[in-house]
């Protein structure tokens, strides 16, 4: 058990700055990727709308994404980073690199076998994840074909995720986080260049995904080799550190499975709702995922190696400080993002998607999804950070148990809410269950650490809530007066941008007036360099 010990204030500041800077690097890289992701989705919406072909691709793409999170990006990262950091701190870089090689080999072999099985049994997989498609032969056949194309993607992206975790643990964040942008570039290029080359145009999207997976892997290999890593084939299930990773990964995989089961339950139920429901949820989730991915996930990624380092050194007090600091950063970003998404759901959907086959009816469907998903944005983001704290403590079991209970709650809420609210009920159920998840994790982590500076978090949230409220009023008023859904794309984009700027400005002014620490840090980061130059 870690005994708390005092540390000089300068060290605490350094630890917090480490997370803030790393989160900034990941956020910038993710922002680039997300912008390209929206360009990708705009192109898909223009070419396929919210119809059968789009539904088939989204379902097929979700299957390898689920397996990716189970085998690598989520579970493996949660298990791998604390052990890699321990090895790095205590045994040196070469021992940590040897662990990386062994994990990569084991993962690649296992996923190659899994991918082969996925290709063979694709029809059975589609029956499970989209039962509503079984009664529609064309949709079912198209989804099955795309699933077979996309299964090998999990090999490239999962190995890439392990190498990215190693880079993050060594303080390298920007380039690894930029890799997903290459996936979007590959899909965009393939969709535009190959759309008319196939009898089924969605095959072009699948080819883009495979090319993107290879590019992402290359992007992780190069910077890791610059740090001295070389791939040496190794396949040892008896290695002590590998066993530790495996033992931590098992409950983490169950936790990721629970999270993804929630998504698939939503998808299964949406497949029996009116046409377009799956696409409405997909586009709505994509919009909500923008602030979550750019900031929420970024803070979680940045925090885990630092938290694991403090645990490895036995610094419980510094771990508590990092948890509190990271969660306040989550609130600082997520509260205004929640309000902004709800108030501007219509203009955002109109500017991003409403063209070609995507009509006003599809817009209203996506608006509903955005609003209900946005309600849970703070919880979605907060869970990423609090779960990282548990992972740093080598406790992957607690988040799993909490997630399992919340999965049961989500399924119950889905059944209760989908009848009156259609696809909106599925999104709302996800948000409510995530709020319960976050609440339980905060309580359990507080018990485990003897507190997480809850009073400091509450005090910090008061000006944030006030700022978000003022922001909502002004942004709603501006958008209702000036945004014209039938105007040119240029004018609509300008007015949406102005509305976002107004919201950010008002939010910042309110927080600075209250003397918010988080706002002052951001102000210093943005304007401090210019002041120093003068």
DRENBARO-363904 format. One record per residue (C-alpha): residue in one letter; x, y, z. Coordinates in nm, 2 decimals. Example, Ala and Ser with C-alpha at 12.3 -4.5 7.8 and 13.67 -1.06 7.14 Angstrom:
<sites>
> resn|c1|c2|c3
> A|1.23|-0.45|0.78
> S|1.37|-0.11|0.71
</sites>
This chain:
<sites>
> resn|c1|c2|c3
> X|0.00|0.00|0.00
> X|0.14|0.34|-0.09
> X|0.21|0.58|0.19
> X|0.15|0.94|0.13
> X|0.46|1.16|0.14
> X|0.50|1.54|0.09
> X|0.65|1.68|-0.23
> X|0.77|2.03|-0.31
> X|0.51|2.24|-0.49
> X|0.73|2.28|-0.79
> X|0.71|1.90|-0.85
> X|0.34|1.90|-0.83
> X|0.32|2.18|-1.08
> X|0.56|1.98|-1.31
> X|0.34|1.67|-1.29
> X|0.02|1.87|-1.37
> X|0.20|2.06|-1.65
> X|0.32|1.72|-1.80
> X|-0.04|1.61|-1.83
> X|-0.17|1.94|-1.96
> X|0.10|1.96|-2.23
> X|0.06|1.60|-2.33
> X|-0.32|1.65|-2.34
> X|-0.26|1.96|-2.56
> X|-0.05|1.76|-2.80
> X|-0.29|1.48|-2.83
> X|-0.58|1.73|-2.86
> X|-0.42|1.91|-3.15
> X|-0.34|1.59|-3.33
> X|-0.69|1.45|-3.26
> X|-0.84|1.78|-3.38
> X|-0.67|1.74|-3.71
> X|-0.79|1.38|-3.73
> X|-1.15|1.47|-3.63
> X|-1.17|1.75|-3.89
> X|-1.06|1.51|-4.15
> X|-1.31|1.26|-4.00
> X|-1.59|1.51|-4.06
> X|-1.47|1.57|-4.41
> X|-1.49|1.19|-4.45
> X|-1.84|1.17|-4.31
> X|-1.95|1.47|-4.53
> X|-1.83|1.28|-4.83
> X|-2.00|0.95|-4.72
> X|-2.32|1.14|-4.64
> X|-2.31|1.31|-4.99
> X|-2.24|0.98|-5.17
> X|-2.46|0.75|-4.97
> X|-2.70|0.96|-4.75
> X|-2.86|0.79|-4.45
> X|-2.97|0.49|-4.65
> X|-2.90|0.11|-4.69
> X|-2.55|0.14|-4.82
> X|-2.44|0.37|-4.54
> X|-2.60|0.15|-4.28
> X|-2.43|-0.15|-4.42
> X|-2.08|0.01|-4.41
> X|-2.13|0.15|-4.06
> X|-2.23|-0.19|-3.92
> X|-1.94|-0.37|-4.10
> X|-1.69|-0.11|-3.98
> X|-1.81|-0.14|-3.62
> X|-1.73|-0.51|-3.60
> X|-1.35|-0.47|-3.64
> X|-1.36|-0.16|-3.42
> X|-1.52|-0.36|-3.14
> X|-1.25|-0.63|-3.16
> X|-0.98|-0.36|-3.18
> X|-1.09|-0.21|-2.85
> X|-1.12|-0.56|-2.69
> X|-0.78|-0.68|-2.80
> X|-0.56|-0.38|-2.81
> X|-0.66|-0.01|-2.81
> X|-0.86|-0.02|-2.49
> X|-0.79|-0.34|-2.29
> X|-0.43|-0.39|-2.40
> X|-0.34|-0.02|-2.34
> X|-0.50|-0.03|-2.00
> X|-0.30|-0.34|-1.91
> X|0.02|-0.27|-2.10
> X|0.10|0.09|-2.00
> X|0.14|0.04|-1.62
> X|0.36|-0.27|-1.67
> X|0.56|-0.10|-1.95
> X|0.62|0.21|-1.72
> X|0.72|-0.02|-1.43
> X|0.97|-0.20|-1.65
> X|1.10|0.13|-1.79
> X|1.14|0.28|-1.44
> X|1.30|-0.03|-1.28
> X|1.47|-0.23|-1.55
> X|1.55|0.01|-1.83
> X|1.45|0.07|-2.19
> X|1.58|-0.25|-2.34
> X|1.37|-0.47|-2.10
> X|1.06|-0.26|-2.18
> X|1.13|-0.29|-2.55
> X|1.16|-0.67|-2.52
> X|0.82|-0.67|-2.36
> X|0.68|-0.47|-2.65
> X|0.82|-0.72|-2.90
> X|0.67|-1.01|-2.72
> X|0.33|-0.85|-2.69
> X|0.33|-0.74|-3.05
> X|0.41|-1.10|-3.17
> X|0.15|-1.27|-2.96
> X|-0.11|-1.01|-3.06
> X|-0.04|-1.04|-3.43
> X|-0.06|-1.42|-3.43
> X|-0.38|-1.42|-3.23
> X|-0.55|-1.15|-3.44
> X|-0.45|-1.32|-3.77
> X|-0.63|-1.63|-3.66
> X|-0.93|-1.43|-3.54
> X|-0.94|-1.23|-3.87
> X|-0.95|-1.56|-4.07
> X|-1.23|-1.69|-3.86
> X|-1.41|-1.35|-3.90
> X|-1.39|-1.38|-4.28
> X|-1.52|-1.73|-4.28
> X|-1.81|-1.67|-4.03
> X|-1.90|-1.32|-4.14
> X|-2.27|-1.40|-4.21
> X|-2.31|-1.54|-3.86
> X|-2.15|-1.23|-3.71
> X|-2.38|-0.99|-3.91
> X|-2.68|-1.19|-3.79
> X|-2.58|-1.12|-3.43
> X|-2.49|-0.75|-3.46
> X|-2.77|-0.65|-3.70
> X|-3.06|-0.89|-3.67
> X|-3.29|-0.65|-3.84
> X|-3.09|-0.69|-4.17
> X|-3.17|-1.07|-4.19
> X|-3.51|-1.00|-4.34
> X|-3.35|-0.77|-4.60
> X|-3.14|-0.99|-4.83
> X|-2.96|-0.71|-5.02
> X|-2.86|-0.52|-4.71
> X|-2.75|-0.84|-4.53
> X|-2.54|-0.96|-4.83
> X|-2.37|-0.61|-4.86
> X|-2.30|-0.59|-4.49
> X|-2.15|-0.95|-4.50
> X|-1.92|-0.86|-4.79
> X|-1.80|-0.54|-4.63
> X|-1.74|-0.72|-4.30
> X|-1.51|-0.97|-4.48
> X|-1.31|-0.69|-4.64
> X|-1.27|-0.51|-4.31
> X|-1.18|-0.79|-4.07
> X|-0.80|-0.78|-4.15
> X|-0.80|-0.42|-4.04
> X|-0.79|-0.53|-3.67
> X|-0.44|-0.67|-3.72
> X|-0.28|-0.35|-3.83
> X|-0.47|-0.12|-3.59
> X|-0.43|-0.34|-3.28
> X|-0.05|-0.37|-3.32
> X|-0.04|0.00|-3.39
> X|-0.22|0.07|-3.06
> X|0.04|-0.13|-2.86
> X|0.33|0.07|-3.02
> X|0.14|0.39|-2.96
> X|0.10|0.30|-2.59
> X|0.48|0.24|-2.57
> X|0.54|0.58|-2.73
> X|0.30|0.76|-2.49
> X|0.47|0.59|-2.19
> X|0.80|0.74|-2.32
> X|0.65|1.09|-2.34
> X|0.58|1.09|-2.72
> X|0.22|1.19|-2.79
> X|0.17|1.41|-3.10
> X|0.29|1.19|-3.39
> X|0.12|0.88|-3.25
> X|-0.20|1.06|-3.20
> X|-0.18|1.20|-3.55
> X|-0.19|0.85|-3.70
> X|-0.58|0.82|-3.72
> X|-0.57|1.12|-3.95
> X|-0.41|0.89|-4.21
> X|-0.71|0.66|-4.19
> X|-0.94|0.94|-4.27
> X|-0.72|1.06|-4.56
> X|-0.71|0.70|-4.70
> X|-1.09|0.66|-4.68
> X|-1.15|1.01|-4.83
> X|-0.91|0.94|-5.12
> X|-1.04|0.59|-5.18
> X|-1.41|0.71|-5.17
> X|-1.35|0.99|-5.42
> X|-1.11|0.79|-5.65
> X|-1.27|0.45|-5.65
> X|-1.64|0.52|-5.59
> X|-1.74|0.45|-5.95
> X|-1.50|0.16|-6.00
> X|-1.70|-0.10|-5.82
> X|-2.04|-0.25|-5.87
> X|-2.09|-0.19|-5.50
> X|-1.95|0.16|-5.44
> X|-1.91|0.10|-5.06
> X|-1.62|-0.14|-5.14
> X|-1.41|0.18|-5.20
> X|-1.47|0.27|-4.84
> X|-1.35|-0.07|-4.72
> X|-1.03|-0.05|-4.93
> X|-0.96|0.29|-4.78
> X|-0.99|0.15|-4.43
> X|-0.74|-0.13|-4.50
> X|-0.49|0.12|-4.65
> X|-0.54|0.35|-4.36
> X|-0.47|0.07|-4.11
> X|-0.13|0.00|-4.28
> X|-0.04|0.37|-4.27
> X|-0.13|0.40|-3.90
> X|0.10|0.11|-3.82
> X|0.39|0.26|-4.01
> X|0.34|0.60|-3.83
> X|0.39|0.43|-3.49
> X|0.69|0.21|-3.60
> X|0.91|0.50|-3.73
> X|0.92|0.72|-3.41
> X|0.96|0.41|-3.19
> X|1.26|0.30|-3.39
> X|1.41|0.65|-3.35
> X|1.39|0.58|-2.97
> X|1.60|0.27|-3.02
> X|1.33|0.00|-3.06
> X|1.39|-0.28|-3.30
> X|1.14|-0.56|-3.37
> X|1.29|-0.89|-3.25
> X|1.04|-1.18|-3.30
> X|0.96|-1.33|-2.96
> X|0.67|-1.55|-2.86
> X|0.68|-1.63|-2.49
> X|0.37|-1.68|-2.28
> X|0.58|-1.75|-1.97
> X|0.75|-1.41|-1.96
> X|0.68|-1.26|-1.62
> X|0.58|-0.91|-1.75
> X|0.38|-1.06|-2.03
> X|0.18|-1.26|-1.77
> X|0.12|-0.95|-1.57
> X|-0.02|-0.77|-1.88
> X|-0.23|-1.08|-1.96
> X|-0.38|-1.09|-1.61
> X|-0.46|-0.72|-1.62
> X|-0.60|-0.74|-1.97
> X|-0.86|-1.01|-1.90
> X|-1.08|-0.79|-1.68
> X|-1.00|-0.48|-1.90
> X|-1.12|-0.67|-2.20
> X|-1.44|-0.76|-2.03
> X|-1.48|-0.39|-1.94
> X|-1.43|-0.29|-2.30
> X|-1.67|-0.56|-2.41
> X|-1.93|-0.42|-2.18
> X|-1.89|-0.07|-2.33
> X|-1.91|-0.21|-2.68
> X|-2.20|-0.43|-2.60
> X|-2.38|-0.12|-2.51
> X|-2.31|0.02|-2.86
> X|-2.41|-0.30|-3.03
> X|-2.73|-0.33|-2.83
> X|-2.82|0.02|-2.95
> X|-2.73|-0.09|-3.31
> X|-2.94|-0.41|-3.29
> X|-3.24|-0.22|-3.15
> X|-3.19|0.06|-3.41
> X|-3.19|-0.20|-3.69
> X|-3.56|-0.27|-3.61
> X|-3.65|0.10|-3.61
> X|-3.74|0.30|-3.92
> X|-3.48|0.32|-4.20
> X|-3.20|0.57|-4.13
> X|-3.20|0.52|-3.75
> X|-2.86|0.35|-3.75
> X|-2.72|0.64|-3.96
> X|-2.88|0.90|-3.73
> X|-2.71|0.74|-3.43
> X|-2.38|0.71|-3.62
> X|-2.37|1.08|-3.73
> X|-2.50|1.20|-3.39
> X|-2.24|1.00|-3.21
> X|-1.97|1.13|-3.45
> X|-2.06|1.49|-3.37
> X|-2.06|1.42|-2.99
> X|-1.74|1.22|-3.02
> X|-1.56|1.53|-3.16
> X|-1.51|1.71|-2.82
> X|-1.49|1.38|-2.65
> X|-1.21|1.26|-2.87
> X|-1.03|1.59|-2.90
> X|-1.03|1.66|-2.53
> X|-1.18|1.39|-2.31
> X|-0.99|1.09|-2.46
> X|-0.68|1.31|-2.50
> X|-0.67|1.39|-2.13
> X|-0.72|1.02|-2.04
> X|-0.44|0.92|-2.28
> X|-0.21|1.18|-2.14
> X|-0.29|1.11|-1.78
> X|-0.24|0.73|-1.77
> X|0.14|0.72|-1.82
> X|0.19|1.00|-1.56
> X|-0.05|0.84|-1.31
> X|0.13|0.50|-1.36
> X|0.46|0.67|-1.30
> X|0.35|0.82|-0.97
> X|0.21|0.48|-0.86
> X|0.54|0.31|-0.96
> X|0.72|0.56|-0.74
> X|0.47|0.52|-0.45
> X|0.35|0.88|-0.46
> X|-0.01|0.85|-0.36
> X|-0.05|1.22|-0.28
> X|0.07|1.32|-0.63
> X|-0.17|1.06|-0.79
> X|-0.46|1.23|-0.61
> X|-0.35|1.57|-0.74
> X|-0.32|1.44|-1.09
> X|-0.67|1.28|-1.08
> X|-0.82|1.60|-0.95
> X|-0.64|1.81|-1.20
> X|-0.74|1.59|-1.49
> X|-1.10|1.57|-1.39
> X|-1.12|1.95|-1.36
> X|-0.98|1.98|-1.71
> X|-1.25|1.74|-1.83
> X|-1.52|1.96|-1.67
> X|-1.36|2.28|-1.81
> X|-1.40|2.15|-2.17
> X|-1.70|1.92|-2.14
> X|-1.95|2.15|-1.98
> X|-1.95|2.42|-2.25
> X|-1.92|2.15|-2.52
> X|-2.24|1.99|-2.39
> X|-2.43|2.32|-2.40
> X|-2.29|2.41|-2.74
> X|-2.39|2.08|-2.90
> X|-2.74|2.10|-2.76
> X|-2.80|2.46|-2.87
> X|-2.62|2.43|-3.21
> X|-2.73|2.08|-3.30
> X|-2.94|2.20|-3.59
> X|-2.68|2.43|-3.75
> X|-2.40|2.18|-3.69
> X|-2.59|1.90|-3.87
> X|-2.70|2.13|-4.15
> X|-2.34|2.26|-4.22
> X|-2.17|1.92|-4.19
> X|-2.41|1.68|-4.36
> X|-2.71|1.84|-4.53
> X|-2.63|1.80|-4.90
> X|-2.68|1.54|-5.17
> X|-2.88|1.24|-5.04
> X|-2.89|1.38|-4.69
> X|-3.21|1.58|-4.66
> X|-3.40|1.78|-4.39
> X|-3.57|1.47|-4.25
> X|-3.22|1.31|-4.19
> X|-3.11|1.64|-4.03
> X|-3.39|1.62|-3.77
> X|-3.31|1.26|-3.70
> X|-2.94|1.35|-3.64
> X|-3.03|1.65|-3.42
> X|-3.23|1.42|-3.19
> X|-2.93|1.19|-3.15
> X|-2.69|1.48|-3.09
> X|-2.90|1.63|-2.81
> X|-2.95|1.31|-2.62
> X|-2.58|1.20|-2.66
> X|-2.46|1.54|-2.56
> X|-2.64|1.51|-2.22
> X|-2.39|1.24|-2.13
> X|-2.07|1.41|-2.26
> X|-1.93|1.50|-1.92
> X|-1.98|1.14|-1.81
> X|-1.83|0.99|-2.13
> X|-1.52|1.21|-2.08
> X|-1.50|1.17|-1.71
> X|-1.51|0.79|-1.72
> X|-1.20|0.80|-1.94
> X|-0.99|0.98|-1.68
> X|-1.12|0.80|-1.37
> X|-1.08|0.46|-1.54
> X|-0.72|0.56|-1.62
> X|-0.66|0.62|-1.25
> X|-0.78|0.27|-1.17
> X|-0.56|0.13|-1.45
> X|-0.26|0.31|-1.31
> X|-0.32|0.13|-0.98
> X|-0.32|-0.20|-1.17
> X|-0.69|-0.24|-1.09
> X|-0.88|-0.32|-1.41
> X|-1.15|-0.51|-1.22
> X|-1.34|-0.23|-1.05
> X|-1.42|-0.04|-1.38
> X|-1.54|-0.37|-1.52
> X|-1.78|-0.45|-1.24
> X|-1.92|-0.10|-1.25
> X|-1.96|-0.11|-1.63
> X|-2.14|-0.45|-1.61
> X|-2.41|-0.31|-1.38
> X|-2.44|0.00|-1.60
> X|-2.47|-0.22|-1.91
> X|-2.77|-0.39|-1.75
> X|-2.92|-0.04|-1.67
> X|-2.85|0.07|-2.03
> X|-3.04|-0.23|-2.18
> X|-3.33|-0.17|-1.95
> X|-3.35|0.20|-2.04
> X|-3.32|0.12|-2.41
> X|-3.63|-0.10|-2.39
> X|-3.82|0.16|-2.19
> X|-3.72|0.47|-2.40
> X|-3.70|0.34|-2.76
> X|-4.08|0.31|-2.80
> X|-4.16|0.67|-2.71
> X|-3.84|0.83|-2.83
> X|-3.73|0.60|-3.11
> X|-3.35|0.62|-3.18
> X|-3.34|0.92|-2.94
> X|-3.43|0.69|-2.66
> X|-3.13|0.47|-2.74
> X|-2.90|0.77|-2.72
> X|-3.05|0.90|-2.40
> X|-3.02|0.56|-2.24
> X|-2.65|0.56|-2.32
> X|-2.61|0.90|-2.16
> X|-2.80|0.81|-1.84
> X|-2.61|0.48|-1.79
> X|-2.28|0.66|-1.84
> X|-2.37|0.92|-1.57
> X|-2.43|0.64|-1.33
> X|-2.10|0.48|-1.43
> X|-1.91|0.80|-1.36
> X|-2.08|0.86|-1.03
> X|-1.99|0.51|-0.90
> X|-1.63|0.52|-1.03
> X|-1.58|0.86|-0.85
> X|-1.71|0.72|-0.53
> X|-1.51|0.40|-0.54
> X|-1.19|0.58|-0.64
> X|-1.24|0.83|-0.35
> X|-1.27|0.54|-0.11
> X|-0.96|0.37|-0.26
> X|-0.74|0.68|-0.24
> X|-0.89|0.84|0.07
> X|-1.04|1.12|-0.13
> X|-0.99|1.29|-0.47
> X|-1.01|1.66|-0.36
> X|-1.38|1.66|-0.42
> X|-1.43|2.00|-0.27
> X|-1.18|2.15|-0.51
> X|-1.36|1.99|-0.80
> X|-1.70|2.12|-0.69
> X|-1.56|2.48|-0.64
> X|-1.40|2.47|-0.98
> X|-1.72|2.36|-1.15
> X|-1.94|2.65|-1.02
> X|-1.79|2.92|-1.25
> X|-1.79|2.66|-1.53
> X|-2.16|2.60|-1.50
> X|-2.23|2.97|-1.48
> X|-2.02|3.04|-1.79
> X|-2.19|2.76|-1.98
> X|-2.53|2.90|-1.89
> X|-2.45|3.25|-2.01
> X|-2.30|3.10|-2.32
> X|-2.61|2.90|-2.40
> X|-2.84|3.21|-2.39
> X|-2.62|3.42|-2.62
> X|-2.54|3.14|-2.87
> X|-2.90|3.03|-2.89
> X|-3.02|3.39|-2.96
> X|-2.75|3.45|-3.22
> X|-2.82|3.13|-3.41
> X|-3.20|3.17|-3.40
> X|-3.17|3.52|-3.56
> X|-2.89|3.48|-3.81
> X|-2.86|3.12|-3.91
> X|-3.04|3.04|-4.24
> X|-3.08|2.67|-4.31
> X|-3.15|2.75|-4.67
> X|-2.86|2.99|-4.72
> X|-2.53|2.92|-4.90
> X|-2.28|2.69|-4.74
> X|-2.04|2.98|-4.70
> X|-2.29|3.19|-4.51
> X|-2.40|2.90|-4.30
> X|-2.04|2.81|-4.21
> X|-1.96|3.17|-4.12
> X|-2.26|3.21|-3.89
> X|-2.19|2.87|-3.72
> X|-1.83|2.97|-3.67
> X|-1.93|3.31|-3.53
> X|-2.18|3.14|-3.29
> X|-1.90|2.91|-3.16
> X|-1.66|3.20|-3.12
> X|-1.92|3.40|-2.93
> X|-1.99|3.11|-2.70
> X|-1.62|3.04|-2.63
> X|-1.55|3.42|-2.57
> X|-1.84|3.45|-2.32
> X|-1.75|3.13|-2.14
> X|-1.39|3.24|-2.11
> X|-1.48|3.59|-1.98
> X|-1.71|3.45|-1.72
> X|-1.45|3.20|-1.59
> X|-1.17|3.47|-1.59
> X|-1.41|3.70|-1.39
> X|-1.45|3.42|-1.14
> X|-1.07|3.36|-1.13
> X|-1.10|3.00|-1.26
> X|-0.76|2.83|-1.23
> X|-0.82|2.63|-1.55
> X|-0.91|2.94|-1.75
> X|-0.60|3.12|-1.62
> X|-0.38|2.83|-1.72
> X|-0.53|2.83|-2.07
> X|-0.49|3.21|-2.09
> X|-0.12|3.18|-1.99
> X|-0.06|2.91|-2.25
> X|-0.22|3.11|-2.53
> X|-0.10|3.46|-2.45
> X|0.20|3.40|-2.22
> X|0.45|3.34|-2.51
> X|0.35|3.67|-2.67
> X|0.40|3.86|-2.34
> X|0.74|3.70|-2.29
> X|0.85|3.80|-2.64
> X|0.77|4.16|-2.58
</sites>
